Amino acid sequence: MDNQSFRFESLPSEPASIPIAAAPLYRRIYYELRHLITSGTILPGDSVPPEKELAKKYNVSRFTIQQVFRLLVQEGLVTRHQGRGTFVCELDRTQNAQTITLQLGVLQCAGDLHIAALKSFSRRVAGLTRNQVKISFIKETLGSASTQLKKLAAGEQDMFSASTEWIEEIEPKWRVASLPFLFQSMSHAHRFTTSGLAESLRSALVQERNIRVLADNWVRPSRLILALKPCFEVEDFKGLRLRIPNIQTYQYTWQAVGAKPVKMDWNEIPDAIRTKKIQAIDVPRDIAQRDGVHRCARFVINTKHIYPRTCILISEKSFSGLRFDVQEALLLAAKEAGQSYSHGALAQWEEDKQQMMMEGSRFIDTDPTPFRQKAGALYDTNPELRDEIKMIAAMQTDGK
């Protein structure tokens, strides 16, 4: 079918699949034409309808259609010949294009579910880009969260995935998203990720730190306290030597409650528990069972203090250097993986909890209200966040 003209009437009136629902019109037209080409509906050698015809079809200007063609040309899907028209390329030209490898760092304490979700993200990116983009995982060797965030900001590392609480280390505005006892459920945290406030935080991170959030909708169940002794009330935490991550907000939180927070690397925890250098640890729920600390610290206390969110970040330097279609593939794959991750986190916890109970763990649910009152002083020390705190609190509409 070389040099055959593809019949315009075959074009669907609506896009078959638009990854970004709110995309500008020229992007939606691009997605539609791209789908027709990559699915084989328009074959190599076929001519694409001319600018004037497409402009009339979609009721847009010819300039808009020129934007669409520019994206298709950049991706290697079409070629344009002045006076002759626009023609679909052989797909193997794009399949044989140079592979892009993006380096993604994670932390030593990353849970199995986190890693599995990142692998799913990687496979989805490969599928969306026809194997032109490869995500290379690197664990431990890239350094701490603070180190990797600084590398991202400097454009020295491509990507990083960890809890969003770490972001406040380089961008204080993000502290509002990790204040203790502010979010009261997973659904509350999910509402926040789709809010205008969350979008403003993401935009600020790009503008001020050169780091883009691909997705931060990876919401998990609340963190837990694993302790050597039972703790039912706020008073039970007084003087408790509690290991926390090296994040300032955690230190202020547990000091306000009355505990004695201890900053400590993850690999030091088992010995510290055995020697009773610490009496408890603040731990993500998805790794509470993994390292076996619960066999020593057998009291599992649910204070509902943080509903953590994992994110995938990318250096703006790396992101801006990618083709448009690759950028969109990363954004879509990261969001999809986050949705799957949240569902998986709940299911995994039910399995982990049963295993921990079989191994002697005792579970304690606390009333978070007295803890929230104690930690309320932390809100007062951040007056610049008062409006944002009120906005987040207003997003809680039910107790689910």
N, C-alpha and C positions, 0 to 999 in steps of 0.2 A: 504493500500500500504506500510505497514511497511517493512523496509529493501529492498525496491525496488530501483533499480538504475535508476535515472532520465536520459533519453536519451539526450546525448550531442547535437544531431542534433536539439533539440527543442530550444536551446539557440539562441536568435536573434543575427545576425551578428553585429548589432550596438546597443548600450544602448537605451532602450525605453525612458528614461528620466534622464538626467544628470543635477543635480542642479547647479553644478559649472563647466561651460564650459571649463575653463582652468585648471581643476584639473589634477594632475599627472595620468599616465596611471593606476597605481595600484588602485587609488581611483575610476576611472571610471569603472574598472572591478568589484570593490566592490559594487558600486551603481547598476550595472547590476544584479549581483547575488542577492543582497539584494531585488531589485524590484521583481525578480522572486519568491523569498521566501515569501515576505510580500503580494504579489498579489495572492498567492496560485497556481502559475504555477508549482512550486516545492512544494510538499506536505510534511507535517511532516512524518519523517521516511524514506523519499527518500534519497538516497545517492547522494552527489554532485560529479561531475567528479573529478578524482584524479589530483594531482598537475601536473604530467607529461602531461596529456591530455590538461589541461587548458593552460599550458605554451606553448604548440604547437599551440593551437587555437589562442592565442593572440600574439604569437611570442615574448614572454618574458621569463625571467629566472624563474626557480622554486622558487627562493628567492622572486621574485615579487608576485607570487601566495601565498606564505607563508604569506606575509604581508596582502594580501586580507583575507585569512582565519583567521588571528589573529584578524582583525577587526570584522569579523562575529562572532567569538567566544566571543569576548568582549561584543558584543551586545546581546549575548544569542540566536542568530539565528541558530547556528550550534554547533554540538559537534563532537570532533575528537577522534577516537579510533585507537590506534596504531595497524597496521596489518589488520584492517578492513575497514577503510576509514573515510569519513566525512559525517555526517548525519544531516538533517534538524530537528530542535527541534519543539516541540509543541509550537505554537505561544502564548498560554496562559501563558507559562513560562515568556515570556517577558512582556505580558500585566499585569501580577501580580507582576512585579518587583517593587521595592520601588520607590515611586513618588519623583521627585526632585522639590523642590520649590525654585524659584529664586526671590529675593526681588528687585523690581524696583521702584526707587524714581522719582518723578516728582516735579515740582515747583507749587506754589500756582497760578501763572498766566498762567498755561498751558491752552490752548484753547480747546474747545470741539472737534475740528477736530483732534488735537494732541492726546487727550485721546482716541477718537474713533479709530485712526490708531494704537495706542498701544494695544488696545483690539483686533483688527484684527491680529496684530502681535502675540499676545498671543494665539489666536485660531489656527493660522497657526502652531505655534510651537507645540501645543498640538496634532494637526493632524499629523505632520511629525514624532513625537516621540510616537505615539499611546498612548497619554494621560499620558506619563511618566514624562513630564515636565510641571509644573504649574508656571505661572508668577503672582506674588502677587504685586498689585499696592499699593504704599504708598504715600500719598500726604501731604505735609506741615510738617509732624512730623519729617522728617529726616533732616530738616534744609535748609540753603541757598545752592545755587549752589556751592559756594566755599567749604562749609562744606561737601557736598555730594561727590565732586570730591576728596577731601582729604581722605574721608572714602574709596572710591574706590581704591585709590592708596595704602592705608594701608591694603586692603583686608577685611575691616570691613563692607562693603556693596556690594551687588552683582552687581546691575545695576543702571543706571541713564539715564534719557532722558531729553534733553533741547537743546537750541540753541548752536551751536558750538562756538559762541563767548565767552562763559564762559570758554572754555578750556584754553584760553590764561592766565587765572588767575593762572594756575599751570604749563603751558608749553608755554613760550614766543614765541617759533617758530610758534605757531598757529596764532599769531597776523596778519600775512600776509593774512590769509583767512577772516579777518574781517575788513580790512582797508576800510575806507569810499570811495564810488564812484569808487572803483576799478572794481567791477563786474557791467556790464552795462545791464544785462538781466538775466532772469531765465535760458535761454539756456547757457549763458556764465558760470553761476555757475555750471550747470550740467556738462559742459565739464571739468571744474576743478576737480570735484569729481572723474572722471575716468582717471585723468592724473597721470603721474609718480610722480609729485610734491606732489599731495594729498596722494599718497601711501607712500611716504617718511615721511610725517607728521604723518600718522597713525602708521607707523613702529616705529618712534621715541617715540611716546606716549607709546607704549608697552615697549620699551627698557628702557626708562628713567623714566616713571611714573607708570609702571605696570597697565596701562589701555588700553583695546582693544576697537577699534571702530567696532561695528558690522555693522553699516551702517551710512553714513552721506550724503546720496543722497536725503534727505527729504527737497528739495528746495521749498521755499515759495516766493510769490510776495514781492516786496520791502516794507520795513517799512514805516510808515506814521508819520506825525506830526499833532496832533490835537491841535488847538490853539484857544484862545479867540478872536484873531484878524486876519484879512487876511494877509498872507505873500506871496508876489509874487516874490520878488527879494532878493538877499543876504542881501542888506541893511535893509530889513524888519526884519531880525533876530538879528540885532545889539541890545544887551542888553536884549534880550528875555529870561525870566526865564523859562528854559526848563528842565522838569524832564527827567532824563536818567537812564538806569539801572546802577548798580554799576560795570561798566566795564571801565577800564582806557581809552581804545581807543575811546569810546563814548565821554568821557570828553574832550579829546584832539581835537576830530573832531569838536564839536560845539563851543569850545573856538576859534578854528582857523577860523570858520565862523563868529564869533563875538557875539554869544549868551552867556548866563550865565547858564551853565549846573548845575542842582541841583540833587544830588543823593538822592533817596527817595524810601522807600519800597512801593510795589504795593498797599497795603491796605490803604496807606496814601493819595493816589492820589485824590479821590473824594473830601475830605475836603479841600485839598490844592488848588484844582481848584475853589471850591465855595468861599473860602476866598481870592482867587487871590494871594496866596503865590507863586504859579507858574502860568505861562501864557500859557503853552503848555506842551505836553508830546510826547516823542518819543515812538511809540507803534507798536508792531507787527500787521500786517494787519488782521490776523485771529482772533484777539480779540479786534479789534478797536470798534466793535459794541456791544460786549458782555456785558460790564459793564455799558453802558449808559453814559460814559463820554462825548461822542459826542453831547449829548443834551445840555451840557454847553459849551464845547469847540467845536463849530459847524463848524469851518473852518478846513477842511481836506486837508492837503498839501502833495502832492506827490513829494518829493525831490529826490527819487530814490537813497538814500544814502547807503542803505544796502539791499542786497538780502539774507535774513537769511537762514541758513540751520539748521534743527533739526537733532539730532543724537541719536543713542542708544549706550551707553557705557557699558562695563562690566569689572569688576575687572579681571585682568589677573590671579589672584589666583583662582577665581571662575571658569573662563573659562578653565584653564589648568587642573582643577580637574574633568572636564566632559568627558564622553565618546566621541569618535571621531564623531559618528553619531549625537549626541546632539549638538556638536559644529557646525557642518555643517547645522543642522536644524535652529539654531539661526541665523547664517549668511544669509542663504537663506531667512528666514522669515522676517528679518529686511530689507533686500534689496527690497523685494517685497512690503512690507508695505510702504517703502519710495517712490516707484514709484507711488503707489496708492494715497499717501498723497499729492504729488505734483499736481496731476491732481485734487484732491478734493479741494485743497487750492484755485485754480483758480475759480472753480465752486462756492465755498462758498462765495468768495469775491463778485462775481456778485450779489448774493442774498443779502449779507450784505449791499452793496452799495445802492441798491434800497431801502432797509429799512431805511438806514440813510438819504437818500434824502427825503423820506416821512416824516421823523422826523425833517427836517429842516437843515440838513448838507449842506454846500457848498463846492464843490470840486475845488481844485486849482492844476493844473499841472505846475511845474516849469521846467525851462531849467537847467539841472544839471551841465552844463559846468562851469558857474561862481563859483558854489559851489565847484566843483572839483578843480578849480584853487586855491581857498582859502585853501582847505584841503590838497593841494599838499605839503604844508610845513610839514605835518605829515609824508609824505613819506620820506622827507629828514632827519627826526629825527630817521629813522630806516635804516641806511646805510647797515646794515648787511642783510637786506631783499631786497636790490636793484635788485639782479638777479632774485629772486622769483617774485617780482613785474612785471618785464619785461616779465617773462614767462607767468604769468596770463594774462597780457594785450594782449599778442600775441594769447591767446586762443579765443579772441573775433573776430569772423569772419563775423558776420552779426548783424543786429540790432533787431533781433526778441526776 
